[in-house]
Amino acid sequence: MSVWPSGEMYTEQRLKSEANGLLERLKNKSSLNDARAEIFSWISRNVLEIDSKKADILPGSLVLARDCSRALYGMVKPWSEQRSGFSLAQVLWDLARDHSRTDLQPGFYAEMIHLFRGIVGRPIYQAPSILDVDSGSCDASIVRSRQLDALWETVETKMRCYPQGLEPEIIARRQENKNRILKVLGGSSEQWDDWRWQIGNIIKDLDLLQKMIHLDKEEREAIRRARHCSLPFGVTPYYVSLMDERPTETDRAVRAQVLPPLSYVQKMQEHQHDRKERFDFMGESDTSPIDLITRRYPAILILKPFNTCPQICVYCQRNWEIDEAMAPDALAEPNRIDAAMEWIAGHPAIHEVLVTGGDPFALPDQQLDSILQ
């Protein structure tokens, strides 16, 4: 028995049914701009209508309607479409006029169907149904259990599409990677398990990294430029062993964490001399009452005594301020740390301090203990 929506349910006709209220309004619009304006107007009217009925709607549905409305609004803005290279407003306008869109796949319809259900306050997840049996009998429990078995089989079928790190094939592949990297670095298995050896052999050099894994043309150029413009770059030997020797679909996310995109490097290079002002997107310059401290909330703050890491993540919110992986001068001077400590002591509202940076766990125990004490 089927207990979960199949791909066949995610179709153009189903989307038209769910979004009928909007599509009817778009049908006679004469231009894309007019259609886009009508989408914005429809979202606003729908939010007001939902809000007027909030006494009869569960709070969770109200939040869902609000968030889905914001999502649709953001997706049809011209700026969003320019950045993504895809016009959702055009798609909705086309569907309203029955213009064929053969480029659309079930995954797209699934996203839109759930989005429109959420916008009007309808549930977006379909729970397994219970057969018409006496709820007081043990038969109902048995039926329910069977349905849950079937549901889990659906989940496992989808999960089997992705390799897991404990699969024998993956373990063997990573062991090969480890052996290859150790050969390049001239290390031993005992050293591999020593964090100090890992930190002492951070890969920052493009030529050295290319001896361990294959890099495509864009990856090579991005790393070369990053090193040239002093953009922090560094990968531990262990993390390199998680990458496939040649790029594949299974290691794309692993590579993306530490190999910067070329467009990102170019943008950082353009603003090399105003990097702090340009890329402080967490607004630390406006939330740092004293050096080494950022405070956004009443009872918690972050203390940043150590401004580097053994490995630089591309998405790090503070990598614009990090000079190099495990930079030798990354630990703040004692007088700066003492001043920060005195400031914290003078603000009894602070109940929690997050020691960060950088990664303070890369400090020697004695230095870290001194800060914590």
GIFEN-V163702 format. One record per helix or strand of 2 or more residues. SS is the DSSP state (H for helix, E for strand). FROM is the first residue (numbers start at 1). LEN is the number of residues. If there is no record, write none. Layout:
BEGIN
ss = [SS;SS]
from = [FROM;FROM]
len = [LEN;LEN]
END
This chain:
BEGIN
ss = [H;H;H;H;H;H;H;H;H;H;H;H;H;H;H;H;H;H;H;H;E;E;H;E;H;H]
from = [7;12;20;32;54;59;78;88;106;138;168;189;195;206;217;237;249;262;272;284;293;300;334;352;360;365]
len = [3;7;7;21;3;18;7;9;14;22;18;4;6;5;12;5;10;9;8;3;2;7;12;6;3;8]
END
